[in-house]
Amino acid sequence: MSAQVSKGGVISWRTRRPADRRPRADPPRPAAPSRGQEPSYTEQDLAVGGDGVFPNYRIPALTVAPNGDLLASYDGRPTSMDAPGPNSILQRRSTDGGDTWGPQTVVHHGTDGDAKTGYSDPSYVVDRETGKVFNFHVFSMDQGFIGSEPGVDPADRNVLHAEVSTSSDDGATWQHRIITADITPDLGWRSRFAASGQGIQLRYGPHAGRLVQQFTIINGAGAFQAVSVFSDDHGTTWQAGKPVGTGMDENKTVELSDGTVMLNSRDSAGSKFRKVAYSHDGGVTYGEVTIDRELPDPTNNGSIVRAFPNAAPNTAEARVLLFSNAASQTSRTHGTVRASCDDGETWPIAREFREGEMSYSTLATLPDGDVGLLYEPGGAAIRFAKFNLAWLGGLCAPVTAPELTVERGTSTTSSLQIENQLGPVLTPATLAFDAPDGWTMSATKPRTLRPGQSAEVPFTLEVPSSADGGTYRVPVRLTDTAGRASSGTVTVVVPKLPDEVDGRIDVTDATHTNPKTTPYAAGDRLSFSYRVTNLSGAVTTVAPSGNLRDLDPSVDSRNCRWRDLAASGTYECTSAYHVVTQDDLDRGSFTPVTTWTSTSGDDVTTVERTGPAVDLS
């Protein structure tokens, strides 16, 4: 396979295909996306709720089997509910690249009744060295993800279990195995589930061949964390890496051009963007979790894959990624596919495939070089779409700018950075800002850029005195003379007045709720309460920390965090306590010290409370 670049800076490609199928030990792998000069996008329904079989279908998974067949898996939900409903894992197969599909079959069937069992949230992993296909999913009995209790006994009906079904015949038949104990190194974890869609097999470096499937867990403190479950022996055994982050949820990984594993996660903490972290040891551990503000998300499952899965390391093709999700911060709508040409550093290419309701989605590069997209068009159906990269119509020419702070009623100048990442010559036609009403933004016309060249493009910005304080992300769109486009964002911070800050809170001093009339002894418990009030007109999430127990959500499962505290809302923290120590007695007092962090959108405020001290004499 060799990559080329068409006029205007978009990727094109040539693929050399084998004369015949390779032996089973080295099954055919998905090719790079096909050349396809003409844009192409088609779609069809694979399952529609109320068809007489199941009233509800949800949770898509998609992969290419070792023999080249396309496999689509999803939940059949007889009661329309998530786990612990008596759900079944279903599958359909296409032998012609997604043009037509065979009948619906069952991977693992749920049962109703007193001994209810259910199977939900499928995710495929394919071992392209052995030809095995794995379908990870939930095994539930009496509890779902939130209600699950700690434990690993497969017979415990109050534990949400992890199951993997394995096929050695391209998904025709399956053998099932519960792996809860294998992937639960900390028995304090109380829940786990495989993130639906598709896992990966690493191709580069010392961990090449490793199978990686992402999970979300609830740890002993009640925090949602992401963790990679992996196998280095082709699925004979599975183990969990080190959990990462808090406020995580369904998450995916992709191998970057240098072998780094990038994690991309739904954010259950409410940022309304995707979370990202990087691993340099094949998914065992991850670094700092950050927010990718180029990827808005309404707290939803998404998908991230390599556009050229067989590309050699450190090549232009290996750096091209595709991402799909609902590109909204307010609702599961605006289904969008994005492309990055620099390992996810920027996402200049985007095209909407569905304006209306769109929930979960998953991508896979197909054997014919097109891209498959399996998604939920509504609340009860599964739809398959197929497109080529020409349909995206984009330029690998990201437009970036430094963050600006501009007072209302003033103007400033700055520069856009435009980089022609892949070439050949890029001839810009237009550069436009989608600024808020009343704002003025204008730029000089960019010059022609040769492959690999960058340019600084000066622009001016005027913010009217009537503007509200806040953080604005102004879209900017570059088009070339052929009508293809790339996009970027200029982030502008208009400083807020004190009464404009979202999520500002008031916290009372600590109230000691169980005072004694006799001297205290080591081991006595001091209980405290706090009253927290949201002074703003926006919803906020409050998370405290300090020298008390049952206060900090990162430490204790019982705590004083409050998610989505309503505008002007109030709550009481009554669980916080301290156990008196000998050191406290020697000092003669104990002083509670707490910090309360309120997060509302981009606004983060903190309130510190110290004391009053409790006399222990």
C-alpha positions as CSV (number, residue, x, y, z in Angstrom):
1,M,0.0,0.0,0.0
2,S,1.2,3.5,-0.8
3,A,-0.3,6.8,0.2
4,Q,-0.6,9.8,-2.1
5,V,-2.0,13.2,-1.7
6,S,-4.5,14.7,-4.1
7,K,-4.6,18.3,-5.2
8,G,-5.8,20.5,-2.5
9,G,-4.2,18.7,0.4
10,V,-6.5,15.7,0.9
11,I,-5.3,12.1,1.3
12,S,-5.6,9.6,-1.5
13,W,-4.1,6.1,-1.6
14,R,-3.2,3.0,-3.6
15,T,-3.6,-0.4,-2.2
16,R,-1.7,-3.5,-3.5
17,R,-4.0,-6.5,-2.9
18,P,-2.8,-10.1,-2.4
19,A,-3.6,-12.5,-5.3
20,D,-5.4,-14.8,-2.9
21,R,-6.3,-15.3,0.7
22,R,-3.5,-15.8,3.2
23,P,-3.4,-18.9,5.4
24,R,-5.5,-19.0,8.5
25,A,-2.5,-18.1,10.7
26,D,-2.1,-14.8,8.9
27,P,-5.7,-13.8,8.0
28,P,-6.4,-10.9,5.6
29,R,-6.4,-7.6,7.4
30,P,-8.6,-4.6,6.6
31,A,-7.0,-2.5,3.9
32,A,-6.5,1.3,3.9
33,P,-9.5,3.3,2.8
34,S,-10.1,3.0,-0.9
35,R,-9.2,5.6,-3.5
36,G,-12.8,6.5,-4.5
37,Q,-12.6,9.8,-6.2
38,E,-16.3,10.4,-6.0
39,P,-17.8,10.9,-2.5
40,S,-19.9,8.0,-1.4
41,Y,-22.2,7.5,1.6
42,T,-25.0,4.9,1.9
43,E,-26.9,3.6,4.9
44,Q,-29.5,1.0,5.9
45,D,-31.2,-0.2,9.0
46,L,-30.0,-3.5,10.5
47,A,-32.5,-3.7,13.4
48,V,-35.6,-1.7,14.3
49,G,-37.3,-1.9,17.6
50,G,-40.9,-3.3,17.5
51,D,-40.1,-5.8,14.7
52,G,-41.8,-8.6,16.6
53,V,-38.5,-10.0,18.0
54,F,-37.3,-7.3,20.4
55,P,-39.0,-4.0,21.2
56,N,-35.6,-2.3,21.6
57,Y,-32.2,-2.6,20.0
58,R,-29.2,-0.7,21.4
59,I,-25.4,-0.6,21.8
60,P,-23.6,-1.1,18.4
61,A,-20.3,-3.0,17.9
62,L,-18.6,-3.5,14.6
63,T,-15.6,-5.3,13.3
64,V,-14.1,-7.2,10.3
65,A,-13.7,-10.9,10.9
66,P,-10.4,-12.6,9.9
67,N,-12.1,-14.0,6.7
68,G,-13.1,-10.5,5.6
69,D,-16.8,-10.7,6.7
70,L,-18.2,-7.7,8.4
71,L,-19.8,-8.5,11.9
72,A,-22.3,-6.2,13.6
73,S,-23.3,-6.9,17.1
74,Y,-25.8,-5.2,19.4
75,D,-28.2,-5.7,22.3
76,G,-31.7,-7.1,21.9
77,R,-33.6,-5.7,24.9
78,P,-37.0,-7.4,25.6
79,T,-37.8,-4.8,28.3
80,S,-36.0,-1.8,26.8
81,M,-33.8,-1.5,29.8
82,D,-30.1,-1.7,30.4
83,A,-28.5,-4.3,32.6
84,P,-29.9,-6.1,34.6
85,G,-32.5,-6.6,32.0
86,P,-32.8,-10.1,30.4
87,N,-31.0,-8.8,27.3
88,S,-29.3,-10.8,24.5
89,I,-26.2,-10.2,22.4
90,L,-27.1,-10.4,18.8
91,Q,-25.2,-10.4,15.5
92,R,-25.6,-9.9,11.8
93,R,-23.0,-10.7,9.1
94,S,-22.2,-9.2,5.7
95,T,-20.1,-11.1,3.2
96,D,-20.0,-8.3,0.7
97,G,-18.6,-5.4,2.6
98,G,-21.8,-4.2,4.1
99,D,-24.0,-4.0,1.0
100,T,-26.2,-6.8,2.1
101,W,-26.7,-8.6,5.5
102,G,-27.6,-12.1,6.6
103,P,-30.2,-12.9,9.3
104,Q,-30.0,-11.9,12.9
105,T,-28.3,-14.5,15.1
106,V,-27.6,-14.8,18.8
107,V,-24.2,-14.7,20.4
108,H,-25.5,-15.2,23.9
109,H,-29.2,-15.4,24.9
110,G,-30.6,-13.8,28.0
111,T,-33.3,-15.4,30.1
112,D,-36.2,-14.0,32.1
113,G,-37.9,-15.2,35.3
114,D,-36.8,-15.6,38.9
115,A,-33.2,-16.7,37.8
116,K,-32.9,-13.8,35.3
117,T,-29.7,-13.5,33.2
118,G,-28.7,-10.8,30.8
119,Y,-26.0,-10.0,28.3
120,S,-25.4,-6.4,27.2
121,D,-23.0,-3.9,25.7
122,P,-20.9,-5.9,23.1
123,S,-17.4,-5.0,22.0
124,Y,-15.3,-6.9,19.5
125,V,-11.6,-7.6,19.6
126,V,-10.0,-9.5,16.7
127,D,-6.7,-11.3,16.9
128,R,-5.3,-11.1,13.4
129,E,-2.4,-13.4,14.2
130,T,-4.6,-16.4,15.3
131,G,-7.9,-15.6,13.6
132,K,-9.9,-15.6,16.9
133,V,-12.8,-13.1,17.4
134,F,-13.7,-12.0,20.9
135,N,-17.0,-10.5,21.9
136,F,-16.8,-8.8,25.3
137,H,-20.0,-7.9,27.1
138,V,-21.8,-7.6,30.5
139,F,-23.2,-10.6,32.3
140,S,-25.9,-9.5,34.7
141,M,-28.3,-11.1,37.1
142,D,-29.9,-8.9,39.7
143,Q,-27.7,-5.7,39.5
144,G,-26.6,-3.3,36.9
145,F,-23.5,-1.1,36.8
146,I,-24.4,1.3,39.6
147,G,-26.0,-1.3,41.9
148,S,-23.3,-3.9,41.6
149,E,-21.5,-5.0,44.8
150,P,-17.8,-5.9,45.3
151,G,-17.1,-9.5,44.5
152,V,-15.9,-11.9,41.8
153,D,-17.9,-15.1,42.5
154,P,-19.6,-16.0,39.2
155,A,-22.6,-17.2,41.2
156,D,-23.1,-13.9,43.1
157,R,-26.2,-12.4,41.6
158,N,-25.4,-9.0,43.1
159,V,-22.2,-8.6,41.1
160,L,-22.1,-7.3,37.5
161,H,-19.8,-9.7,35.7
162,A,-17.5,-9.4,32.7
163,E,-17.9,-12.1,30.1
164,V,-16.0,-12.8,26.9
165,S,-17.3,-15.0,24.1
166,T,-14.7,-16.4,21.8
167,S,-15.0,-17.6,18.2
168,S,-12.5,-19.6,16.1
169,D,-14.7,-19.7,13.0
170,D,-15.2,-16.0,12.1
171,G,-18.1,-15.4,14.5
172,A,-20.2,-18.4,13.5
173,T,-20.1,-20.2,16.9
174,W,-19.1,-19.0,20.3
175,Q,-17.7,-20.3,23.6
176,H,-18.4,-18.2,26.7
177,R,-16.2,-17.4,29.7
178,I,-16.7,-15.2,32.8
179,I,-13.5,-13.3,33.5
180,T,-14.5,-11.1,36.4
181,A,-11.9,-12.5,38.8
182,D,-9.2,-12.4,36.2
183,I,-9.6,-8.6,35.6
184,T,-10.4,-7.5,39.2
185,P,-7.0,-7.1,40.9
186,D,-8.5,-4.9,43.6
187,L,-11.4,-6.6,45.3
188,G,-12.6,-3.2,46.4
189,W,-13.8,-2.5,42.9
190,R,-17.6,-2.9,42.9
191,S,-18.5,-2.8,39.2
192,R,-17.1,-3.1,35.8
193,F,-18.2,-3.2,32.1
194,A,-16.5,-3.4,28.7
195,A,-16.9,-0.2,26.7
196,S,-19.0,-1.2,23.7
197,G,-17.8,-0.9,20.1
198,Q,-14.4,-2.3,19.3
199,G,-11.1,-3.0,21.1
200,I,-7.7,-3.1,19.3
201,Q,-4.6,-5.2,18.7
202,L,-1.3,-3.4,18.9
203,R,0.9,-3.5,15.8
204,Y,4.1,-1.7,16.7
205,G,6.9,-2.0,19.2
206,P,7.6,-4.4,22.1
207,H,3.9,-5.1,22.7
208,A,2.9,-5.9,19.1
209,G,0.2,-8.5,19.1
210,R,-1.3,-7.5,22.4
211,L,-5.1,-7.5,22.6
212,V,-6.6,-4.5,24.4
213,Q,-10.2,-4.0,25.5
214,Q,-11.3,-0.9,27.4
215,F,-13.4,-1.2,30.6
216,T,-15.1,1.3,33.0
217,I,-14.9,0.4,36.7
218,I,-16.4,1.8,39.9
219,N,-13.6,1.7,42.4
220,G,-13.9,1.3,46.2
221,A,-14.4,5.1,46.6
222,G,-17.2,5.2,44.1
223,A,-15.2,6.9,41.3
224,F,-15.7,6.0,37.7
225,Q,-12.3,5.1,36.2
226,A,-11.0,3.7,32.9
227,V,-8.8,0.7,32.6
228,S,-7.3,-1.4,29.8
229,V,-7.9,-5.1,30.0
230,F,-5.3,-6.9,27.9
231,S,-3.9,-10.2,26.8
232,D,-0.4,-11.1,25.7
233,D,-1.2,-14.8,25.0
234,H,-3.9,-14.4,22.3
235,G,-6.8,-14.3,24.7
236,T,-5.9,-17.4,26.8
237,T,-5.7,-15.1,29.8
238,W,-6.7,-11.5,30.5
239,Q,-5.5,-9.0,33.0
240,A,-6.3,-5.4,34.0
241,G,-3.9,-2.5,33.9
242,K,-3.9,0.4,36.3
243,P,-7.1,2.4,36.4
244,V,-6.8,6.0,35.3
245,G,-8.8,9.2,36.0
246,T,-12.0,10.0,37.8
247,G,-15.3,10.9,36.2
248,M,-14.5,8.6,33.3
249,D,-17.0,6.4,31.5
250,E,-17.1,4.4,28.2
251,N,-13.7,4.8,26.7
252,K,-11.8,3.7,23.6
253,T,-8.1,3.4,22.7
254,V,-6.2,3.8,19.4
255,E,-2.6,3.0,18.6
256,L,-0.8,6.1,17.3
257,S,1.9,6.2,14.7
258,D,4.8,5.8,17.2
259,G,3.1,3.0,19.1
260,T,1.7,5.2,21.9
261,V,-1.8,4.2,23.0
262,M,-4.2,7.1,23.2
263,L,-7.3,6.7,25.4
264,N,-10.4,8.7,24.5
265,S,-13.2,8.8,27.0
266,R,-16.7,9.9,27.7
267,D,-16.7,12.3,30.6
268,S,-19.2,11.5,33.4
269,A,-18.0,14.6,35.3
270,G,-19.8,16.9,33.0
271,S,-17.2,18.9,31.0
272,K,-19.1,18.2,27.8
273,F,-15.9,17.4,26.0
274,R,-13.9,14.1,25.5
275,K,-11.2,13.2,27.9
276,V,-7.8,12.0,26.7
277,A,-4.8,10.2,28.2
278,Y,-1.7,8.5,26.8
279,S,0.1,5.2,27.5
280,H,3.7,4.4,26.6
281,D,3.6,0.8,27.9
282,G,0.9,-0.7,25.8
283,G,-2.1,0.3,27.9
284,V,-0.9,-0.9,31.3
285,T,-0.6,2.6,32.7
286,Y,-1.7,6.1,31.5
287,G,-0.5,9.6,32.2
288,E,-2.5,12.7,33.1
289,V,-6.1,12.8,31.9
290,T,-6.8,16.1,30.0
291,I,-9.8,17.6,28.2
292,D,-9.8,17.7,24.4
293,R,-11.8,20.9,23.6
294,E,-11.8,20.1,19.9
295,L,-14.2,17.2,20.6
296,P,-17.5,18.4,22.1
297,D,-19.6,15.6,23.5
298,P,-23.0,15.4,25.4
299,T,-21.7,12.6,27.7
300,N,-22.0,9.8,25.2
301,N,-20.2,6.8,23.8
302,G,-18.0,7.5,20.7
303,S,-15.4,5.7,18.5
304,I,-11.8,6.4,17.5
305,V,-9.9,4.3,14.9
306,R,-7.0,4.4,12.5
307,A,-8.1,5.3,9.0
308,F,-5.1,3.2,7.7
309,P,-4.9,0.3,10.1
310,N,-2.1,-1.5,8.3
311,A,0.2,1.6,7.8
312,A,3.8,1.3,8.7
313,P,4.9,3.1,11.9
314,N,5.8,6.8,11.8
315,T,4.2,7.4,8.4
316,A,1.7,10.0,7.2
317,E,-1.0,7.3,6.9
318,A,-0.3,6.0,10.4
319,R,-1.1,9.4,11.8
320,V,-4.6,9.6,10.3
321,L,-7.4,8.9,12.8
322,L,-11.2,8.9,12.5
323,F,-13.6,9.8,15.3
324,S,-17.4,9.6,15.5
325,N,-19.8,10.9,18.2
326,A,-22.7,13.2,18.8
327,A,-21.0,16.5,18.2
328,S,-23.2,18.5,20.7
329,Q,-22.9,19.6,24.3
330,T,-26.6,19.7,25.0
331,S,-28.1,16.6,23.4
332,R,-27.4,13.3,21.6
333,T,-27.7,14.8,18.1
334,H,-25.5,15.9,15.3
335,G,-23.8,12.6,14.5
336,T,-20.4,13.6,13.1
337,V,-17.3,11.9,11.7
338,R,-14.0,13.8,12.2
339,A,-10.5,13.1,10.8
340,S,-7.1,14.0,12.3
341,C,-3.9,13.9,10.3
342,D,-1.5,14.3,13.2
343,D,-2.3,11.5,15.7
344,G,-5.3,13.4,17.2
345,E,-3.5,16.6,18.0
346,T,-6.0,18.5,15.8
347,W,-9.3,17.6,14.2
348,P,-9.6,19.9,11.1
349,I,-12.0,17.7,9.1
350,A,-15.6,17.0,10.1
351,R,-18.8,16.1,8.4
352,E,-22.2,15.5,9.9
353,F,-24.0,12.3,8.9
354,R,-27.2,12.8,11.0
355,E,-28.6,16.1,12.2
356,G,-31.2,14.6,14.5
357,E,-31.1,12.1,17.3
358,M,-27.9,10.0,17.3
359,S,-26.6,8.2,20.4
360,Y,-23.8,5.5,20.3
361,S,-21.6,4.9,17.2
362,T,-18.7,2.8,16.2
363,L,-16.3,2.8,13.2
364,A,-14.3,0.2,11.4
365,T,-12.2,0.3,8.2
366,L,-13.5,-2.3,5.8
367,P,-11.7,-4.7,3.5
368,D,-12.7,-2.8,0.4
369,G,-11.1,0.3,1.8
370,D,-14.3,2.2,2.7
371,V,-15.3,2.9,6.3
372,G,-18.2,1.3,8.2
373,L,-20.2,3.2,10.7
374,L,-22.7,1.4,13.0
375,Y,-24.9,3.8,15.0
376,E,-28.1,4.4,16.9
377,P,-30.4,6.8,14.9
378,G,-32.9,6.9,17.7
379,G,-33.8,5.1,20.9
380,A,-34.5,1.6,19.6
381,A,-32.7,0.9,16.3
382,I,-29.3,0.1,14.8
383,R,-28.2,1.5,11.4
384,F,-25.2,0.7,9.3
385,A,-23.6,3.4,7.1
386,K,-20.7,3.1,4.6
387,F,-18.6,5.9,3.3
388,N,-15.3,6.7,1.7
389,L,-12.8,9.4,2.8
390,A,-13.7,11.5,-0.3
391,W,-17.2,11.9,1.4
392,L,-15.5,13.7,4.3
393,G,-14.2,16.3,1.8
394,G,-11.6,17.7,4.1
395,L,-8.1,19.2,4.1
396,C,-5.3,18.1,6.3
397,A,-4.6,21.7,7.1
398,P,-5.5,22.5,10.7
399,V,-6.2,26.1,11.7
400,T,-5.1,26.9,15.3
401,A,-4.7,30.0,17.4
402,P,-3.5,30.9,20.9
403,E,-6.2,31.5,23.6
404,L,-7.1,35.2,23.8
405,T,-8.3,37.2,26.8
406,V,-10.2,40.3,25.6
407,E,-12.1,42.8,27.8
408,R,-15.5,43.7,26.5
409,G,-15.6,46.9,24.5
410,T,-12.0,46.5,23.3
411,S,-10.2,45.0,20.3
412,T,-7.0,43.0,19.7
413,T,-4.9,41.4,17.0
414,S,-3.5,37.9,16.9
415,S,-2.5,35.3,14.3
416,L,-3.9,32.0,13.1
417,Q,-1.5,29.2,12.3
418,I,-2.3,27.2,9.2
419,E,-0.2,24.1,8.4
420,N,-0.4,22.1,5.1
421,Q,0.4,18.8,6.8
422,L,0.2,16.4,3.8
423,G,0.3,18.5,0.6
424,P,0.6,19.0,-2.3
425,V,0.2,22.7,-2.8
426,L,-2.7,24.2,-0.9
427,T,-4.4,27.2,-2.6
428,P,-6.8,28.9,-0.1
429,A,-10.0,30.4,-1.3
430,T,-11.8,31.7,1.8
431,L,-11.2,32.0,5.6
432,A,-14.3,32.7,7.6
433,F,-15.1,33.2,11.3
434,D,-18.5,32.3,12.8
435,A,-18.3,34.9,15.5
436,P,-21.1,35.8,18.0
437,D,-23.6,38.5,17.0
438,G,-22.1,42.0,17.4
439,W,-18.4,40.8,17.3
440,T,-16.1,41.7,14.5
441,M,-13.4,39.3,13.3
442,S,-11.5,39.5,10.0
443,A,-8.3,38.1,8.6
444,T,-6.0,38.5,5.7
445,K,-6.2,36.0,2.9
446,P,-3.8,33.1,3.5
447,R,-1.0,32.6,1.0
448,T,-0.4,29.5,-1.0
449,L,1.3,26.7,1.0
450,R,3.5,24.0,-0.3
451,P,3.5,20.5,1.4
452,G,4.8,20.8,5.0
453,Q,4.6,24.6,5.0
454,S,3.0,26.7,7.7
455,A,1.8,30.3,7.7
456,E,0.8,32.8,10.3
457,V,-2.3,34.7,9.2
458,P,-3.0,38.0,11.2
459,F,-6.5,38.7,12.3
460,T,-8.3,41.3,14.2
461,L,-11.0,40.9,16.9
462,E,-13.4,43.4,18.4
463,V,-15.6,42.4,21.4
464,P,-18.6,44.7,21.9
465,S,-19.3,46.3,25.3
466,S,-22.6,44.4,25.4
467,A,-20.9,41.0,25.4
468,D,-21.5,38.7,28.3
469,G,-18.5,37.4,30.2
470,G,-17.4,33.9,29.5
471,T,-15.4,31.6,27.3
472,Y,-16.2,31.6,23.6
473,R,-15.0,29.1,21.1
474,V,-15.3,30.8,17.7
475,P,-15.3,28.4,14.7
476,V,-13.0,29.3,11.8
477,R,-13.3,27.6,8.4
478,L,-10.7,27.4,5.7
479,T,-11.7,26.4,2.1
480,D,-9.5,25.8,-0.9
481,T,-10.2,26.5,-4.5
482,A,-11.7,23.0,-5.0
483,G,-14.3,23.6,-2.2
484,R,-12.7,21.3,0.4
485,A,-12.5,22.6,3.9
486,S,-10.7,22.4,7.2
487,S,-11.7,24.0,10.5
488,G,-10.4,25.2,13.8
489,T,-11.4,27.2,16.8
490,V,-10.3,30.5,18.3
491,T,-10.9,30.5,22.0
492,V,-11.7,33.9,23.5
493,V,-12.1,34.6,27.2
494,V,-14.1,37.6,28.1
495,P,-13.4,38.1,31.8
496,K,-16.5,37.7,34.0
497,L,-17.7,40.1,36.6
498,P,-18.0,38.5,40.0
499,D,-21.8,38.1,39.7
500,E,-21.4,36.4,36.3
501,V,-19.2,33.4,37.4
502,D,-21.2,30.2,37.0
503,G,-21.1,27.8,39.9
504,R,-20.0,30.3,42.6
505,I,-20.9,28.8,46.0
506,D,-21.2,29.7,49.6
507,V,-20.2,27.1,52.3
508,T,-20.9,27.6,56.0
509,D,-18.3,27.0,58.6
510,A,-18.2,23.6,60.0
511,T,-20.9,22.7,62.6
512,H,-19.8,20.2,65.2
513,T,-23.0,18.1,65.5
514,N,-22.1,15.7,68.4
515,P,-20.3,17.7,71.2
516,K,-19.6,16.0,74.5
517,T,-19.8,17.5,78.0
518,T,-16.9,15.3,79.2
519,P,-13.3,15.2,78.0
520,Y,-12.6,13.4,74.8
521,A,-10.6,10.2,74.4
522,A,-8.7,8.7,71.5
523,G,-11.1,6.9,69.2
524,D,-14.0,9.3,69.8
525,R,-15.8,10.4,66.7
526,L,-16.3,14.1,65.9
527,S,-19.2,14.6,63.4
528,F,-19.5,17.8,61.3
529,S,-22.0,19.3,58.9
530,Y,-21.7,22.0,56.2
531,R,-24.4,23.8,54.2
532,V,-23.5,24.5,50.5
533,T,-25.5,27.0,48.4
534,N,-25.2,27.6,44.7
535,L,-25.2,31.4,44.3
536,S,-25.3,31.3,40.5
537,G,-27.9,30.7,37.9
538,A,-26.2,27.7,36.4
539,V,-26.0,24.0,37.4
540,T,-22.7,23.1,39.1
541,T,-20.9,20.1,40.6
542,V,-19.4,20.5,44.1
543,A,-16.5,18.2,45.3
544,P,-14.9,18.8,48.7
545,S,-11.6,17.6,50.1
546,G,-10.0,18.0,53.5
547,N,-8.9,16.4,56.8
548,L,-12.3,14.7,57.4
549,R,-13.5,11.2,56.4
550,D,-16.6,10.6,54.3
551,L,-16.0,13.9,52.7
552,D,-13.8,13.6,49.6
553,P,-15.2,11.6,46.7
554,S,-11.7,10.6,45.5
555,V,-11.2,8.8,48.9
556,D,-14.5,7.7,50.3
557,S,-17.6,6.1,48.6
558,R,-19.7,7.9,51.1
559,N,-18.9,11.6,50.7
560,C,-20.2,15.1,50.3
561,R,-20.0,15.6,46.6
562,W,-23.1,16.9,44.9
563,R,-23.5,16.4,41.1
564,D,-25.6,18.9,39.2
565,L,-26.6,21.2,42.1
566,A,-29.4,23.3,40.6
567,A,-29.2,27.1,40.2
568,S,-29.8,28.6,43.7
569,G,-29.9,25.1,45.1
570,T,-28.7,24.1,48.6
571,Y,-27.6,20.9,50.2
572,E,-26.4,19.7,53.6
573,C,-23.2,17.7,54.0
574,T,-23.8,15.6,57.1
575,S,-21.5,12.6,56.7
576,A,-18.1,14.1,57.4
577,Y,-16.3,13.1,60.6
578,H,-12.9,12.8,62.3
579,V,-11.7,10.1,64.7
580,V,-9.8,11.7,67.7
581,T,-6.1,10.7,67.9
582,Q,-3.6,10.9,70.7
583,D,-1.9,13.7,68.7
584,D,-5.2,15.6,68.8
585,L,-5.4,15.1,72.6
586,D,-1.8,16.3,73.0
587,R,-2.7,19.5,71.1
588,G,-5.9,19.9,73.0
589,S,-8.1,20.5,70.0
590,F,-8.9,19.5,66.4
591,T,-9.6,21.9,63.6
592,P,-11.5,20.8,60.5
593,V,-10.0,22.1,57.3
594,T,-11.8,21.7,54.0
595,T,-11.7,22.9,50.4
596,W,-14.9,23.0,48.2
597,T,-14.4,23.0,44.5
598,S,-17.3,23.9,42.3
599,T,-17.2,23.2,38.6
600,S,-19.8,24.6,36.2
601,G,-18.8,24.4,32.5
602,D,-15.5,26.3,32.2
603,D,-15.9,28.0,35.5
604,V,-14.1,26.5,38.5
605,T,-14.3,28.2,41.9
606,T,-13.0,27.1,45.3
607,V,-14.1,28.0,48.8
608,E,-11.8,27.1,51.8
609,R,-13.2,26.7,55.3
610,T,-11.0,26.3,58.4
611,G,-12.5,25.6,61.8
612,P,-13.9,26.4,64.2
613,A,-11.6,24.3,66.4
614,V,-13.1,21.7,68.7
615,D,-11.8,21.8,72.3
616,L,-11.0,18.3,73.4
617,S,-10.3,19.0,77.0
